[in-house]
Structure formats: structure tokens, C-alpha cells
């Protein structure tokens, strides 16, 4: 694990760094590329919650979510290629889960492309369950995490 990285709620000051990560990861076809001004607009909106991972003040990853159907919908998770497999993605997901529990939401969910095995492993390793398989655009899985058990686990650790 990379010692010293920190995960927190993203601010408008993180927009440029997040856009750099999105530019790098978008080349892999995993996430959308965001321009700094697009990301600044997202970060100023109450419709989104974005977590950012930093190492020595450099943005090395982010996770973007929104609120849909009274639940937390995880839209994107991206980590710089040279920083993967170090626990950063898992830390970003855990941050979003804690946020959803604090908001009193009943569930977090996401969609993952069928061929994105590392992301499927990341989400299932964080407790997400398979809900559905969709055949659109090459196929993707719908995963969900009921937050009641997570909330109980977090409160017993406090």
C-alpha cells in the first residue's frame, strides 16, 4: 500500500488534478475525460459527491457519485495507472460508503463493464453484490451494497 495517501471530499481546488487523472484514464475507455471547468462545475453542485485521493498534495485518484432514487450512485472511479493495486481505489470506495451512511441512504450502487475484471473485483471485495447483467454496449453488471449492515459495523467500531 502507498503510505501517505489521503482521501477526502474533493473541492474546487482539486478540479485540475481530477481532470488530469480523467484524461489519463479516459484513454483506457474506463471513464469520461473532464475538462477542469467541467469538473469545477460538478464540484460546486450539490447533486454530486466526489472523493479525491492525494499523495503529497498531488491528485492520484478520484471517485464521483450522485444521488439517484434515494441512493448513492457511484459513477466513476479512477486511479493513475502507476498508483494502482495500492489500496487507493478501495479507500475511495470506502470513503463514498461512509458518506452514504452519514447521509442515511439505504444503498450504494454502480455499473461496471463486464470486461473490467479489476473493477468488478474491487467492488465485490468491498461488499457489493451482483444485481443484474445488462447486454447493452458489450455488457455490464449492476452491483449494489445495502448500507444497513455497513452502518451497524461502523457504529460498533466507533
VENSUL-V341164 format. One record per backbone hydrogen bond with DSSP energy under -0.5 kcal/mol. NH is the residue of the N-H (numbers start at 1). CO is the residue of the C=O. Records with the same first field share a line. If there is no record, write none. Layout:
NH: CO ; CO
This chain:
2: 86
3: 1
5: 2
6: 54
8: 52
10: 50
14: 11
15: 12
18: 14
19: 15
20: 16
21: 17
22: 18
23: 19
24: 20
25: 21
26: 22
27: 23 ; 24
28: 25
29: 26
30: 25
39: 35
40: 36
41: 37
42: 38
43: 39
44: 40
45: 42
48: 45
49: 65
51: 63
52: 8
53: 61
54: 6
55: 58
58: 55
60: 53
61: 53
62: 78
63: 51
64: 76
65: 49
66: 73
67: 47
68: 66 ; 71
71: 68
72: 107
73: 66 ; 71
74: 72 ; 109
75: 64 ; 73
76: 64
78: 62
80: 60
83: 80
84: 81
91: 87
92: 88
93: 89
94: 90
95: 91
96: 92
97: 93
98: 94
99: 95
100: 96
101: 97
102: 98
103: 99
104: 101
105: 100
106: 70
108: 145
109: 72
110: 143
111: 74
112: 141
114: 139
116: 113
117: 115
120: 116
121: 117
122: 118
123: 119
124: 120
125: 121
126: 122 ; 123
127: 124
128: 123
129: 144
131: 142
132: 142
134: 140
138: 135
139: 136
140: 134
141: 112
142: 132
143: 110 ; 141
144: 129
145: 108
147: 106
150: 146
151: 147
152: 148
153: 149
154: 150
155: 151
156: 152
157: 153
158: 154
